[in-house]
């Protein structure tokens, strides 16, 4: 790292959450290395804003499920080859492959073949503590280092021979101190006591397709009894077109919020959230919002996964707490009627909202809330690799 040439860091992400992690890591590396680093790779709009120009649109790769993954497998292979070709041209000094297990694993194999000596770092490992523990051995054979976001990851991967550095969960570092709920209510013309429901249907096209219809049914039921309820749907740029199309024929259309300031303000302004399982549930908990969690998978994928999953919960703070703090409605239990009933209970009962938020905060503390910025810790680990550590 002492030469005149800036080190080249390749960052590869294939969905909205990974795009945010990649942008955060790029910013942290830039802060530490200044003009001594340049970036190449694959990502979405947040990484593009950090100067990483992706050779293709990552939204086409953002799927979840065994059989859904099979359906786009040829495209995954093409994009993995394109990523390896980018590496051949740019000759990075290190590659960081972020989340997106199926895609980044194939990228790792192609990078290893294309540039045998290139250090490969995986940022966010598969949740082997929840299902498919064999993936730890698979990952250990594919990369040189894992940057884990869960403190309980290391024993699983180190037992398989993969060096693991715990950097923390970026979602736990989300800062809402600049958010202003009153500003948001003024923006949408809502009074201070008008009830506001956040609707968060996921960050993948497949999640949008499955969750919007059931969320719509829940909303229709809630609005029938509460016509003054305000509906707000924060949306990532990568899936905004799919969400707009999905809510176009809703009887009660939510207000879509795409700017980051508006999203943060909305998180603090809401009374309750109706959320698809994912990273957003941790962010909601940090914002002090009680929530109801729903999730649906493809029928065949669900039949496979229900035999593999080893934890009774899907929401991370529920896993950390060992109990259902936020109610979860999964697959067949995820109906409009069930979701509406759980949301209504929280809209109507301030004490229920308060106790749920307190329990969520306690679980976040178990998960490592308040630790140093994960992006900074991840950057330090990458720099150590660049230095030969």
N, C-alpha and C positions, 0 to 999 in steps of 0.2 A: 504493500500500500504506500510505499515511500516514493515510487516513481512519478514521472510527470503525467502519465496517462491516468485519467480518472478510472477508478474501478467500475465495472459494469455489473449491475445487479439485475437479474431477470426475476420478475414477479409474475406469477400466473394465477389468476382467479377466474372462476366460471359462473359465479352467481352474485347476487347483490350483497350478501353478507361478506363474502370473500373480497369483493370489490372494496368495501369499506375497510376491511383489515389491510388490504394491500395499500390503499391510500394512506392509512395511518402509519404503516411501516415505512413507506417511502418518505413521508414527512419527517419521521424520527431519524431515519438514516441521513436525510439531507441536513437536518439540524446538527448532527454530529460530524458529518464529513464535508459539508458545504459543496464547493465545486469539485471535490475529490470523488464524487460519485455521479454516475449517470444510470438511467433506468431503461429497460426494454421489457416487453412482455405482453401479456394478455389480461384484459380486465374490462371494466365498465366505465361509466361516466365519472366516478370519483377518482379512479386511477388515471383517467384521461386528463382530469383537471390537474393532476400531479405530473403531467407530462408523459405518461405512458400510453402510447398510441397502439391500440389493439388491432391486429390484422383481421379480426372478424367480430361479429356481434355475439357476445357471450350469452345473450338471452336464449339462444337456440339450444344451449347445452344445459339449461337450468331445469332439470327434471328430477323427480324423486320417485323411486320405486323400482323393483326388480324388472318388471316387464316393460315399464315405460323406458327404462334404460336400454333394454334390448331393442326397442323400436328405433332408437336413435343411434344405435351402436355404430353403424357405418359412418355417420356424421362425426361421432366422437373420435373415431380413428382418423378421419381426414383432418380434423382440427388438431389432434395430437401430432400428426405428421407436420402440419403447418407450423405448429409451435416449435417443433424440433428444427425445422428449416430456418425459422427466425433465429434460433440459438446458433446454428451453424454460421449464419451471416454475421451476427453481432458479437459472437464469442464472449459471452458473459463470464465473469469470474466466479459467480455463484448463482444458483437458481433456487428461488423460494416458491414452493407449490402450495397454494392456500386452499384448504378444505376441499370440497368437491371430490370425494374419494375416487369414483370411477374414472373421471377425466384425468385428474392429476396423477393417478397411478400409471395410466397409459403414457402420459407425458414423461413421467420419470423413466420408464423403460426406454422410450425413444431418445431422451436426452443422454442416458447412460450409453446407448449404442452410438449416438452421434458424437459425443464429446466425453470419452471415457473418464477423464480425470476431473470433470466438473463436479464440485461439491453440490449435493442436492439436499435441501432442507424442506421438510414438510411442516407447514404451519397449520395446526389443528389436526389432531389425529382422529381416526374413526372411534366411535364410542364403544370400544371393545368390552368395557365394563357393563354395558347394557345388552349387547348381542354380538355374535360372531367373533369370539376371541381370537380365532385363527388369523384375523386380519393383522394382528400385531406382528406375527411372523412374516406375513406377506410384505408389510411396510418395511420391516427391518431389512429385508432383502433388496428393497428398491431405493432407499434413501440413506443418507449418512447421519441425519440429525432430525429429531422431532422437537418442535416448539409446541408445548402442550398448553391448553387453556384451563385444564382442570388439575387441581392438586393431586387427585387420585389416579391420574393417568400413568405416572412414571413406572410403578411396579409391573404393570402389564407389558409395557413396551421394553423396559430394560431387561425383563426376563427373557425376551425374544432377542436380545442383543443389540437393541437400538438405543443409542445415547439420547436422553430426553432432558430437555430444559423446560421447567415450568415458568411461563411468562405471565400467566393470568388471562382472564377473560376480558376482552376489550369491552364487552357489553357492560361489565361492572365498573368501567371507567367513564361511562357516559355521564356527562356533566350537564345538569339542568339548571345551574345557578343563574344563567342569563335568560332562561325562559320566563315568559310573563303570561299567565293565564288571562289576566284582565285585558291585555293587548289583543289576545286571540278572540276573546268574547266581543270586544269592540270591533274587530275586523269582520266578524260574521254577523254583527248586529244582535248578539245574544245578551240578555240581561244577566246580572250576577247570580241569580238563582235559577236560571233556565237549565234544566237537566241536559247533559251532553253525553252522548254515547260514542266512543271510539269503535270503529270497525276495522279490523286488521286481518284480511283474508289470506296472508302469506306473501312470499317473495318469489315463488316459482310459478310459471304458467300453469303447471298441473295442479298446484294448490289453489290458484285462482279459479280454475275451472270446476274444481270439486267443492270448494268452500263457499263461493259466492251464492250459489242457489240455496244452500241450507241457511246461510246467514240472512239471505233475503227473506226466507220464511220466518225466521226469528224476528227480524225487523218489522215485518208486516203485523205480526202478533203484538209486538210491543207498541207499535204506533196506534193500533186499534184502541188500546186502553190509555195511551199517553200521546195524544196528537201534538203536544207541545215539545216532545223529545227532539233534540237536535242531533243529527247524524253526521259524523265526520269520519272520513276515510283517508288517513295518511298513506301515501303510495310512493314506492321507489320508482325512479325514472325508467329502470329496466323493464318494469311490468306495467307502467302507466297505461299504454294503449290497450292491453288486455283487460285492465280494470275498467277503463272507460267503456269498452264494448260490453263488458259483463254487467254493468249497472245501467246501461242505456234504457232498458225497458222496465226498470224498477218503478213501482208505484210511488215509493218514498225514496227519492234519490239522495244519497249522502253527498256532502260537500267534499270533493277531492282536494287534498293538500299535498303539493309536491315540493315546496321549498323547505329547507331544513329548519329555519327559524319557526315557520308555521307549524311544522310537525312537533317540535319541542314544546312550543306554546300549547298546542292542542293536548299533548300528553298531560300537562299539568291542569288544563282546564276541564278535562273530562271527569265525570262522576264515576263511570264504569267503562271497562273495555271488553269487547267481544273479540277474541284473538285466536288466530290459527297458531298452533304450537310452533315454537321456533325461538330465535334469538330475541324477538320483540317482547316475549313474555318477561325476560330478565330486565329489559329496558323499562317496561311498564312498572315492574316491581320497584325499580330504582326511583321512578317518578312518583311512587306512592299511590299507584292506581290499583284498586281491586279489579279483578278480571275473571272472566269465564273463558275456558280454553276448549276449543273444538278441533278435531282432526279427522280426516278421511283419506284413506289410501285406495288405490285400485283394488278390486276384489281379490284378484289372484295374489297380488303383492301382500295384501293383508294376511291371507291364509298362510303364506310362507313366513312372514315376519312374526306372527303371533306365536309360532313354534320356536322362534329364535330369541325373542326379547326376554331378558332376565330381570328386568325391573318393572314394578307395577305402575310406574308413572312415566310420563313423557316430558313434563315440565321440569326444568332443571332445579328450580328452587323447591319443588315438591320432592324430587329425588334427594336433594341435600337434607331436607327436613325429615324424610322418611314417612311423610304423610301427605294427604291431599289438602293443601292449603287453598289453592285455587282449584275449583271443581273442573274436572276433565271429562269431556264427552268424546269418546273415540269410536270411530267407525259406525256400527249400527246404533250406538247410543247417541251419536251426534245427529240430532234431529232439531228442526226449528222449534218445536214445542219445548223440548228439554232445555235448549239454550235460552229461549225466551223466559222460561220460568226462573232459571238461575240468575239471569241478568235482572229481571224484575225484582227478585228478592233483594238484590244489592242496591238497586235504585231506590227502593222503598225503605231500606233499613240502614240508617247512618251507623248504628252500632256494629252491624255486620261488616260494613265497609271498613270501619276502623279496626276491628279485630283482625280482619284478613290482611290489611296493610301492615299491622304490627307483626304478624306472623311471617309475612313476606320479608320484611326487613331483617328479622332474626335469621331467616334462612339465607339471605344475601350475605350476612356476616359470616356464616359458616362457609360460604362459597369464596370468601376473600375480598369482600367489599372494603374499599379504602386502601388497598395495597398500591404500590407504585404503578405508574402507567404501563400497561402491557406492551404498547407499541415501543416504548423506550427500552424495555427489557428485551423485546424481540430484536430490536436494532442492535443492542449490545451483543446478543448471541450471534447475529449475522456477522458483525464486525470481527468477533473472535474467530469465526471460521475463515474470514478473509485474511486474517493474520496468521492463519495456520494452526489455530488452537483446536 
